[in-house]
């Protein structure tokens, strides 16, 4: 009999088990799934638009469990990011309610939708939220700040710590390890010229970009806030970060289409930086799984340099593996597969790193409100192959696989949530 991990990818068909329209006029910018796939959550939004936005929770059968409105009926842009704890008990969401001046962070009971936290007066949009597996620790990022929240003797969250990066940097991405012991964040700063030297300088052959950035890592005290904070500067902005469930390995995708990997015990500098094997100009997507005690698996998605052929691929997904115990650890490319359109942040790995998801699609050039079609993708990370792609009439931003690899949720600018389930 074949090993379970090699048989696993064949058990999720391309046809969604269900799909639901959350809105006929709004987009769904973010979605998340519990570790067992039993509960999913999504948030409605409208780029450059107004509406009554909401956070919505479904069970694995597609039944709506609850729906909670966010802000007023004339809120601006709405939900930018959602998260659900691995055990499904806790949901968090963040985004924007007024143009450039009012961000929000909310948290709910995953079972009932009861409010666990609400702050609608943050100074700017919340760019990402993340929860520990047990739902007791929450991380959010906005402007140049990461903020940490905890639940103590009551179910309601309270802020316990904040940390801000260098002036003029924006934290686009921040994530907690599943065990709640480490926070990781990535920042970007757009500059007039790229003459800035970086602590973690590029390897030979790199080219200057119009951004600089940093990866921030901090351990989290069992009873307090951030500890042992390290900041590693790069000659390119950091677009997306991720961390393994045990907090022992983390990394990010950079604006120059490279990616970096850090291992616990060598936190000041990355153990390596991988250059995209194809001509690309930005990486929006990144995920990581495994442990520094063994093998670390990484996947990231890039936008390719424009090709005059309109039928040419516009993106690619790259899978890497690394023996974290090797001296030195080095990245080994497993595969690099093109996508029809530019890759968006829907790249995710199950915790065994047997499957990789991805999304694509892009706005039309010179337009803010019109866009291409999109696709959802599922890759077999063991056999190094594309299992399927599922087309949609509009572009797709989020897609996430359950930690156990048995279910997937995706969402689209067509206003729908899609759910795929294993046999």
C-alpha positions in Angstrom: 0.0 0.0 0.0 1.3 3.5 -0.9 2.1 5.8 2.0 -0.8 7.8 3.2 0.8 11.1 2.3 1.3 10.1 -1.3 -2.3 8.9 -1.6 -3.7 12.0 0.1 -3.6 14.5 -2.7 -5.8 12.3 -5.0 -8.7 12.5 -2.5 -9.8 16.1 -3.1 -11.7 16.5 -6.4 -11.7 19.6 -8.5 -15.5 20.2 -8.2 -16.3 22.1 -5.0 -18.5 20.3 -2.5 -20.4 23.6 -2.2 -20.2 27.2 -3.0 -22.1 30.2 -1.6 -22.5 33.8 -2.8 -22.0 36.1 0.2 -22.9 39.1 -1.9 -24.0 39.9 -5.5 -22.1 43.2 -5.5 -19.1 42.7 -3.1 -15.9 40.8 -3.1 -14.5 38.2 -0.7 -10.9 39.2 0.0 -10.1 36.7 2.7 -11.1 33.2 4.0 -9.7 30.7 6.5 -10.4 27.1 7.6 -10.0 25.2 10.8 -7.4 22.4 11.1 -10.0 19.6 10.5 -12.0 21.5 7.8 -15.1 21.5 10.0 -15.5 25.3 10.0 -14.6 28.1 7.5 -14.9 31.8 7.7 -14.8 34.6 5.2 -15.2 38.4 5.0 -16.9 40.6 2.4 -15.2 43.7 1.0 -15.3 46.1 -2.0 -12.1 47.7 -3.2 -12.5 51.5 -3.4 -16.2 51.0 -2.5 -18.7 51.2 0.3 -21.2 48.8 1.8 -22.4 46.8 4.8 -19.6 44.3 5.1 -19.7 41.2 7.2 -17.8 38.2 8.6 -19.5 34.9 7.8 -19.0 31.4 9.2 -20.0 28.1 7.6 -19.7 24.4 8.6 -18.3 21.7 6.4 -21.7 21.0 4.9 -22.1 24.6 3.7 -24.6 25.6 6.4 -24.2 29.2 7.5 -23.5 29.2 11.2 -23.5 32.9 11.8 -23.0 36.2 10.1 -21.8 39.4 11.9 -21.9 42.8 10.3 -18.8 45.1 10.6 -19.1 48.8 10.7 -21.9 50.9 9.3 -23.9 50.4 6.0 -21.5 53.0 4.4 -18.3 51.5 5.6 -15.3 51.7 3.2 -13.6 48.7 1.7 -14.5 46.3 4.6 -12.9 43.1 5.6 -9.3 42.7 4.4 -8.2 39.6 6.4 -9.8 36.8 8.5 -8.4 34.0 10.6 -9.8 31.0 12.5 -8.0 29.1 15.2 -7.0 25.5 14.4 -9.6 24.2 16.8 -12.3 26.4 15.3 -13.2 28.1 18.6 -12.1 31.6 17.7 -12.4 33.9 14.6 -10.7 37.2 14.0 -11.0 39.8 11.2 -9.5 43.1 10.3 -9.8 45.7 7.7 -10.9 49.3 7.0 -14.1 51.3 7.7 -13.1 54.8 6.4 -10.6 55.8 3.7 -7.1 55.9 5.3 -8.4 56.9 8.7 -10.3 54.1 10.4 -9.1 50.5 10.7 -10.9 47.8 12.7 -10.1 44.6 14.5 -12.8 42.2 15.7 -12.9 38.7 17.2 -15.8 36.3 17.6 -16.7 33.0 19.2 -16.3 30.5 16.4 -19.4 28.5 17.4 -21.9 31.3 18.1 -20.5 34.4 16.6 -20.6 36.2 20.0 -18.2 39.2 20.1 -14.9 38.6 21.9 -13.2 41.9 20.9 -14.0 45.0 18.9 -11.9 48.1 18.1 -13.2 50.2 15.2 -10.9 53.2 15.8 -7.5 51.9 14.8 -5.5 54.6 12.8 -5.4 52.6 9.5 -6.4 49.4 7.8 -5.5 46.1 9.6 -3.5 44.2 7.0 -3.5 40.8 8.5 -4.7 38.9 11.6 -3.5 35.5 13.0 -4.6 33.2 15.8 -2.8 30.6 17.8 -4.1 27.0 17.4 -6.0 27.2 20.7 -7.5 30.6 19.9 -6.1 32.3 23.0 -3.5 34.6 21.3 -4.2 37.0 18.5 -1.8 39.0 16.4 -2.7 42.0 14.1 -0.7 44.4 12.0 -1.4 47.9 10.8 0.8 50.8 9.6 4.2 50.1 11.2 2.9 48.2 14.2 2.2 44.6 15.3 -0.2 44.3 18.2 -0.6 41.2 20.5 -3.8 40.3 22.3 -4.6 37.6 24.8 -7.5 36.0 26.6 -7.1 35.4 30.3 -9.7 34.3 32.8 -12.5 35.7 30.6 -13.2 34.9 26.9 -12.7 38.5 25.9 -9.3 39.6 24.3 -7.2 42.4 25.8 -4.1 44.0 24.2 -0.9 43.1 26.0 1.9 44.4 23.8 2.8 46.3 20.6 6.0 46.8 18.6 6.7 49.3 15.8 9.3 49.0 13.0 11.3 51.7 11.4 9.6 54.9 10.4 7.9 55.0 7.0 7.8 51.2 6.9 4.4 49.5 6.6 3.8 46.0 7.9 1.9 44.2 5.2 2.0 40.7 6.8 2.2 39.2 10.3 1.7 35.7 11.6 1.7 33.7 14.8 3.0 30.1 15.1 0.3 27.6 15.9 1.7 27.0 19.4 1.6 30.7 20.1 5.3 31.0 20.9 6.5 33.2 18.0 5.4 36.2 16.0 6.8 37.0 12.6 6.1 40.2 10.5 7.3 41.7 7.3 7.6 45.3 6.4 8.0 47.3 3.2 9.1 50.9 2.4 9.0 52.4 -1.0 12.0 54.6 -1.7 13.2 57.0 -4.4 16.2 55.0 -5.1 17.5 51.6 -4.1 21.0 52.5 -2.9 20.2 51.5 0.7 22.6 48.8 1.9 20.9 45.9 3.7 22.0 43.9 6.7 20.9 40.7 4.9 22.3 41.7 1.5 21.4 40.1 -1.7 23.4 37.3 -3.1 25.5 37.9 -6.2 23.6 38.9 -9.4 20.7 40.6 -7.7 19.3 43.9 -9.0 18.2 47.0 -7.1 14.5 47.5 -6.5 12.3 50.5 -5.5 11.7 49.0 -2.0 13.5 48.0 1.1 12.0 46.0 4.0 12.6 43.8 7.0 11.6 40.6 8.7 10.8 40.9 12.4 10.8 37.9 14.7 9.8 37.8 18.3 9.3 35.0 20.9 6.2 35.4 23.0 6.3 35.2 26.7 3.9 32.6 28.2 2.4 35.3 30.4 3.4 38.5 28.7 4.2 40.0 25.4 7.1 40.1 22.8 10.6 39.0 23.8 13.9 38.6 22.0 12.8 40.8 19.1 15.1 40.7 16.1 14.9 42.8 12.9 16.6 41.7 9.7 16.8 44.3 6.9 16.6 43.5 3.2 17.2 45.4 0.0 13.7 44.5 -1.0 10.3 44.9 0.7 8.7 41.9 2.4 5.3 41.1 1.0 4.2 38.0 2.9 5.5 36.0 5.9 4.7 32.7 7.4 5.9 30.5 10.3 5.7 26.8 11.1 3.3 25.5 13.7 6.0 25.0 16.3 7.7 28.4 15.7 11.0 26.9 14.8 11.2 28.0 11.1 9.8 31.1 9.3 10.4 33.1 6.2 8.9 35.5 3.7 8.4 36.4 0.0 10.1 39.6 -1.1 9.2 42.3 -3.6 12.0 41.3 -5.9 10.5 37.8 -6.2 13.0 36.0 -3.9 12.1 34.3 -0.7 14.0 33.8 2.6 14.2 31.2 5.3 15.0 31.6 9.0 15.6 28.8 11.6 15.4 29.1 15.3 18.9 29.5 16.8 20.1 31.6 13.9 17.5 34.3 14.0 19.5 37.3 13.0 20.1 36.3 9.4 18.3 34.0 7.1 19.9 30.7 6.5 19.3 31.2 2.8 17.7 33.4 0.2 16.2 31.7 -2.9 16.1 33.5 -6.2 13.2 32.8 -8.5 14.2 30.4 -11.3 12.1 32.3 -13.9 12.0 36.0 -14.9 9.7 37.5 -12.3 9.2 40.9 -10.7 7.3 40.4 -7.4 6.2 37.7 -5.0 2.9 38.1 -3.2 2.5 34.6 -1.7 4.4 32.5 0.8 3.8 29.6 3.2 6.0 27.2 5.2 5.5 23.9 7.0 7.7 21.4 8.9 10.2 22.0 11.7 13.8 23.0 12.2 14.3 19.6 13.8 13.9 18.0 10.4 12.6 19.0 7.0 11.2 22.4 6.2 8.9 22.8 3.1 8.2 26.2 1.5 6.0 27.4 -1.4 5.8 30.9 -2.9 4.1 32.5 -5.8 5.4 35.1 -8.2 4.3 37.4 -11.0 6.3 36.9 -14.2 7.9 39.7 -16.2 5.4 40.8 -18.9 5.4 38.7 -22.1 4.1 40.3 -25.3 2.3 37.0 -26.0 -1.2 37.5 -24.4 -1.5 33.7 -24.0 1.8 33.3 -22.1 1.7 32.4 -18.4 1.7 35.4 -16.1 2.7 33.7 -12.9 4.4 30.7 -11.3 4.4 28.7 -8.1 7.6 27.4 -6.7 8.0 24.6 -4.1 11.2 24.2 -2.1 12.4 21.8 0.6 15.3 22.2 3.1 17.0 19.8 5.4 17.2 22.0 8.4 19.8 19.8 10.1 22.2 20.0 7.2 25.4 22.1 7.5 24.7 24.5 6.0 20.9 24.2 5.2 20.3 24.9 1.5 17.1 25.1 -0.5 16.3 22.4 -3.0 13.7 23.3 -5.6 11.1 20.6 -6.0 9.1 22.1 -8.8 8.2 25.4 -10.6 4.8 25.5 -12.3 3.4 28.3 -14.4 -0.1 29.8 -13.8 -2.4 31.5 -16.3 -2.5 34.9 -14.5 -0.4 36.6 -11.8 -0.3 34.7 -8.5 -2.1 36.1 -5.5 -1.7 35.4 -1.7 -3.7 32.1 -1.8 -0.6 29.9 -1.6 -0.9 27.5 1.3 0.5 24.2 2.6 -1.1 21.6 4.8 1.1 20.8 7.8 2.5 17.6 6.3 3.4 19.6 3.2 1.7 17.2 0.8 -0.5 19.7 -1.0 0.0 23.3 -2.2 -2.8 25.7 -3.1 -2.6 28.8 -5.2 -4.8 31.6 -6.7 -4.5 33.9 -9.6 -6.0 36.9 -11.5 -5.2 40.6 -11.7 -6.8 44.0 -12.3 -7.0 45.2 -15.8 -4.1 47.6 -16.7 -5.0 51.1 -15.9 -8.3 50.2 -14.2 -9.3 50.0 -10.6 -12.6 48.2 -10.9 -12.2 45.8 -13.8 -10.2 42.6 -13.8 -9.3 39.3 -15.4 -10.8 36.0 -14.7 -9.1 33.8 -12.1 -8.3 30.2 -11.1 -7.9 28.1 -8.0 -5.1 25.6 -8.2 -4.2 22.4 -6.2 -0.7 20.9 -6.6 0.6 17.5 -5.4 3.8 18.5 -3.6 4.9 14.8 -3.4 4.5 13.9 -7.1 5.5 17.5 -8.2 2.4 17.9 -10.3 -0.7 20.0 -10.8 -3.7 18.1 -9.7 -6.3 20.5 -11.0 -7.3 24.1 -11.6 -10.8 25.6 -11.2 -11.7 28.7 -13.2 -13.8 31.6 -12.0 -15.2 34.7 -13.9 -13.2 37.1 -11.7 -9.8 37.1 -10.0 -9.2 35.1 -6.8 -7.2 36.4 -3.8 -7.4 33.9 -0.9 -7.3 30.1 -0.7 -6.4 28.0 2.3 -6.0 24.3 3.0 -6.9 22.7 6.3 -3.9 21.6 8.4 -4.9 17.9 8.0 -5.0 18.3 4.2 -8.6 17.1 3.9 -10.5 20.2 2.9 -9.8 23.5 1.2 -11.6 26.9 1.2 -11.2 29.6 -1.5 -12.9 32.9 -2.2 -13.2 35.2 -5.2 -14.0 38.7 -6.3 -17.2 37.1 -7.7 -18.5 37.3 -4.1 -18.5 33.6 -3.6 -16.9 31.2 -1.1 -15.8 27.8 -2.5 -15.3 24.6 -0.4 -13.5 21.4 -1.5 -13.7 18.3 0.6 -11.7 15.0 0.5 -13.3 11.6 0.1 
